[in-house]
C-alpha cells in the first residue's frame, strides 16, 4: 500500500463514519465543513498524483518551481472550501 492509497482509504473511512452519524438528516454547518474537507483532501491527492505522474514522464523544470506550484494548488483547494464566506475571490478558484 502506498501513502496515497493509505490516505485515500483513511479519508473514505472517516467520511463513512460521519455519513453514518448524519444518517438521512441534513448535515449541520460543522458536519458539512467536514464533508467539504474530505472533498478538498481528495482533490489535493489528485493534484499530487497528476503532478507526480507528469514529473516522472516529462521531467521537472526545477525542484523548487514544482514545489511552489504544487503548494499553490494546495492553498487554492483548501481555500475553495470557504468560497461562500465574505471576502472570497472567484479568481482564487483552482
Secondary structure, DSSP 8 states (H G I E B T S, - for coil): --HHHHHHHHHHHHHHHHHHHHTTS---HHHHHHHHHHHHHHHHHHHHHHHHHHHHHH--S-HHHHHHHHHHHHHHHHHHTTTTSTT--GGG--
